């Protein structure tokens, strides 16, 4: 399992007098190289301090992945933070009859593509009942790299570290209500039974 999940380059490379912009993305030395989501965010935040340039991103990193062009560094960071997720139980198929080695190839064992917030919500629901090892794919897909976590909380922490999902103490329930509170709203009339 690898931690290299994304690579990026400036989208305006080779636009000078003798530059061949159309071929710049083929030059491997222009790319950051495969790095983790967190490292990419850190590098892009540093780059944003000195300039605002278009960015090409590949998620997951690799020669066969098509690059996405984003017009600003801020858009690129947001794109990384909103990457979709899919997950499954890492111990699936480890029963008497099950063969754990092949469980990850069964598409019915995977959650399906979802937002980070939805994945966190599902994982928190499972954590209320039991704690099991989890495999995450960010982004989802057959060829995406898998990352295994021993606990559900470890998987949730990883998703939160990358995504823009607020921590529980920053949740909507903590937002102050407007002057007209819920208690001021009239309740529907009770049905009377005859």
TITI-727875 format. One record per residue (C-alpha): x, y, z. Coordinates in pm, 1 decimal, m for minus. Example, Ala and Ser with C-alpha at 12.3 -4.5 7.8 and 13.67 -1.06 7.14 Angstrom:
BEGIN
NODE          X          Y          Z
NODE     1230.0     m450.0      780.0
NODE     1367.0     m106.0      714.0
// end
This chain:
BEGIN
NODE          X          Y          Z
NODE        0.0        0.0        0.0
NODE      143.7      332.8     m104.4
NODE       85.5      677.2       37.1
NODE      137.7      850.6     m298.6
NODE     m201.6      972.1     m411.0
NODE     m169.4     1292.9     m616.6
NODE       71.0     1486.9     m836.2
NODE       56.0     1840.5     m969.3
NODE      229.5     2089.4    m1194.9
NODE      176.7     2449.8    m1299.1
NODE      m71.4     2470.5    m1584.7
NODE      102.7     2758.4    m1761.0
NODE      441.4     2592.8    m1814.2
NODE      624.0     2643.0    m2143.6
NODE      420.1     2943.0    m2253.7
NODE      723.6     3157.9    m2334.8
NODE      866.8     3249.1    m2674.3
NODE     1014.8     2906.1    m2743.5
NODE      792.0     2698.1    m2516.4
NODE      570.7     2417.3    m2637.8
NODE      281.2     2444.6    m2394.1
NODE       85.2     2158.5    m2551.8
NODE      366.2     1916.3    m2467.6
NODE      463.3     2051.1    m2124.2
NODE      245.6     1799.2    m1938.0
NODE      444.7     1513.8    m2094.1
NODE      766.2     1627.7    m1925.1
NODE      797.8     1425.1    m1601.9
NODE     1036.0     1682.5    m1453.2
NODE      759.5     1945.7    m1448.1
NODE      538.4     1733.5    m1220.8
NODE      570.2     1726.1     m842.0
NODE      604.6     1350.8     m853.0
NODE      362.0     1124.6     m670.3
NODE      295.5     1265.9     m322.0
NODE       35.3     1235.2      m47.3
NODE     m276.7     1452.2      m36.1
NODE     m144.5     1638.2      266.8
NODE      193.1     1707.0      104.6
NODE       20.8     1834.5     m211.2
NODE     m198.9     2068.5       m8.3
NODE      108.4     2193.0      180.8
NODE      304.8     2254.1     m140.9
NODE       12.0     2432.0     m306.9
NODE      m46.9     2653.0       m1.3
NODE      320.5     2753.3      m13.0
NODE      293.3     2826.7     m385.4
NODE      m20.5     3036.2     m326.6
NODE      177.9     3271.4     m101.3
NODE      398.4     3384.1     m390.6
NODE      178.3     3355.5     m700.7
NODE     m156.9     3261.6     m846.4
NODE     m115.1     3028.9    m1141.0
NODE     m325.0     2758.8    m1305.6
NODE     m261.3     2406.1    m1182.4
NODE     m281.3     2061.3    m1342.9
NODE     m373.1     1782.6    m1099.1
NODE     m367.7     1405.6    m1132.0
NODE     m567.0     1208.4     m876.1
NODE     m454.6      932.5     m840.7
NODE      m97.2     1004.6     m940.9
NODE       29.7      822.0    m1244.2
NODE      107.8      835.5    m1612.8
NODE     m230.0      692.7    m1714.2
NODE     m437.9      938.1    m1508.6
NODE     m584.5     1229.1    m1701.5
NODE     m486.7     1569.4    m1564.9
NODE     m753.3     1814.4    m1447.2
NODE     m685.1     2183.5    m1515.8
NODE     m779.4     2428.1    m1239.7
NODE     m743.2     2800.8    m1297.1
NODE     m619.2     2896.6     m949.2
NODE     m419.1     2735.8     m672.8
NODE     m716.0     2779.9     m436.2
NODE     m936.4     2578.5     m676.5
NODE     m671.2     2306.2     m684.7
NODE     m661.1     2284.7     m304.7
NODE    m1041.6     2270.7     m292.7
NODE    m1041.1     1998.9     m559.2
NODE     m804.9     1786.8     m348.8
NODE    m1008.1     1846.4      m32.0
NODE    m1335.5     1741.1     m198.9
NODE    m1211.5     1416.2     m349.6
NODE    m1466.3     1133.1     m325.1
NODE    m1418.1      827.7     m101.6
NODE    m1520.2      463.5      m88.0
NODE    m1461.5      222.0      197.3
NODE    m1505.6     m139.0      304.9
NODE    m1437.6     m350.2      612.1
NODE    m1078.4     m477.2      595.4
NODE    m1173.6     m799.2      773.9
NODE    m1452.9     m884.3      526.8
NODE    m1444.8    m1244.8      414.6
NODE    m1228.4    m1359.3      704.7
NODE    m1487.5    m1601.3      842.3
NODE    m1479.0    m1980.0      824.7
NODE    m1578.8    m1997.3      458.9
NODE    m1458.4    m1653.1      347.8
NODE    m1133.3    m1583.3      176.3
NODE    m1012.7    m1238.6      279.6
NODE     m769.0    m1213.4       m8.8
NODE    m1050.5    m1190.4     m265.4
NODE    m1300.0     m982.2      m63.6
NODE    m1166.1     m651.9     m197.2
NODE    m1248.1     m761.5     m553.1
NODE    m1617.0     m798.1     m470.4
NODE    m1781.6     m466.6     m565.7
NODE    m2073.8     m536.8     m331.4
NODE    m1843.8     m515.0      m30.2
NODE    m1748.7     m153.5     m114.0
NODE    m1960.2      141.3       m2.3
NODE    m1962.6      302.0     m345.5
NODE    m1842.7      650.9     m433.0
NODE    m1948.7      916.2     m182.1
NODE    m1848.7     1250.4      m37.2
NODE    m1615.4     1268.4      258.6
NODE    m1901.4     1386.3      481.1
NODE    m2118.1     1088.5      384.0
NODE    m1831.6      844.0      443.7
NODE    m1759.7      993.9      785.9
NODE    m2128.6      974.2      875.4
NODE    m2148.0      606.8      775.5
NODE    m1826.9      519.6      956.6
NODE    m1940.0      698.3     1274.6
NODE    m2265.7      500.5     1263.7
NODE    m2071.0      172.8     1239.1
NODE    m1833.6      284.6     1518.0
NODE    m2129.3      320.5     1756.2
NODE    m2189.5      m53.4     1722.5
NODE    m1840.4     m199.4     1679.4
NODE    m1484.2     m114.8     1581.3
NODE    m1344.6     m291.5     1277.2
NODE    m1049.0     m236.8     1046.0
NODE    m1131.2      m25.2      739.3
NODE     m991.9        4.3      386.1
NODE    m1029.0      343.4      215.5
NODE     m990.7      440.7     m147.8
NODE     m949.5      808.9     m221.4
NODE    m1051.1      855.1     m502.6
NODE    m1280.0      555.7     m552.9
NODE    m1218.5      317.0     m838.1
NODE    m1091.7      m24.2     m930.0
NODE     m736.5       95.3     m985.3
NODE     m719.2      340.8     m694.2
NODE     m473.7      267.8     m418.5
NODE     m606.4      124.1      m95.0
NODE     m514.7      245.8      250.8
NODE     m589.1       20.5      548.3
NODE     m664.0      142.6      901.3
NODE     m681.5      m71.6     1214.9
NODE     m970.3      129.5     1358.0
NODE    m1267.3      323.9     1227.7
NODE    m1144.9      634.7     1411.5
NODE     m814.1      611.2     1223.4
NODE     m999.2      606.1      890.7
NODE    m1220.4      899.4      996.0
NODE     m914.3     1098.0     1108.0
NODE     m748.5     1036.0      770.8
NODE    m1056.1     1154.7      578.3
NODE    m1086.2     1464.6      798.9
NODE     m716.9     1547.9      755.7
NODE     m765.7     1572.8      380.2
NODE    m1123.3     1688.1      337.0
NODE    m1297.5     2005.9      440.3
NODE    m1547.0     1823.3      666.3
NODE    m1568.5     2011.4      998.8
NODE    m1482.0     1844.7     1325.5
NODE    m1777.5     1756.4     1549.0
NODE    m1727.5     2065.4     1767.6
NODE    m1768.1     2280.2     1455.0
NODE    m2086.8     2106.8     1346.9
NODE    m2415.0     2271.1     1251.6
NODE    m2566.3     2190.7     1591.9
NODE    m2330.0     2448.0     1744.6
NODE    m2438.3     2729.3     1514.7
NODE    m2650.2     2980.3     1710.7
NODE    m3017.9     2983.2     1620.6
NODE    m3178.7     3296.3     1480.7
NODE    m3388.9     3515.9     1708.4
NODE    m3700.4     3319.9     1619.2
NODE    m3611.0     2989.1     1778.4
NODE    m3767.3     2654.7     1714.9
NODE    m3974.2     2680.7     2033.8
NODE    m4153.3     2985.9     1887.6
NODE    m4271.6     2794.7     1582.2
NODE    m4630.9     2669.9     1628.3
NODE    m4671.5     2293.5     1628.5
NODE    m4930.0     2127.1     1409.0
NODE    m5262.1     2055.2     1578.2
NODE    m5298.7     1714.4     1734.9
NODE    m5534.0     1472.0     1567.2
NODE    m5830.6     1383.2     1781.2
NODE    m5952.2     1027.7     1776.3
NODE    m6326.1      965.7     1783.8
// end
